[in-house]
């Protein structure tokens, strides 16, 4: 009985972060509404622009999401340390946006690396919407 | 009879010499290669952006400094939640070069001056001396990228095995 309880607890904890991209979008939607009362819905077009728009980092280098992920999110990208990054587009990599903790961890890191600030819930939702829309 | 004895001694001598050679000669206790170590958080978190570096490649003071500055990790934000960071830091410290018995870790550690805390393995005297015959141009090859990409030439580097016989420099 005890073993079953442990196993049950394990399965539940595994599922705590498991999600679908749609569920994540819902979560970011309620956050976006709190952050901005005029928010209506996420936009794949805004997400696409966000993904590709370069800015000049304070270190003087031009940078965007596409710098590492490449301009076509169906492609594999490469980190600055030469490691392959699996595609961001869900059509090419169904595992994307299925782990809330992982998604938050990487938004947390990469928004600071690229934008030198945290991303808003609207930017995160737009980003996911775009990467879901790529066929 | 005398010849027979001499033959026996010769064979015995050759056998023990061969055994000694096969075992890698008169070794320090920990052997040449770093031991296989395991921690799932270390494996998952420290190989997201780069190859997995064995804790025996740097002393504890280096790992400690590195883990305290993950928000600026070689120019990138590699922050971890506090619990994960603490677990990984502990694991790195317990298996760091200054805690290792193997020859390579000991030599890396010995090559670092007492007042230095290098964050890059490639900056240690041990590394530069070992790689002095590899040109900067070779390191820049697309198949390699930079000197920090050990696995490009040492295929078992992530397991802590940098043995000479395993080296293959890609074109």
Interface residues (C-beta under 8 A of the other chain):
Chain A: X59 X79 X80 X81 X82 X83 X108 X109 X110 X112 X113
Chain B: X47 X48 X49 X50 X51 X71 X74 X75 X76 X77 X78 X79 X145 X146 X148 X149 X152
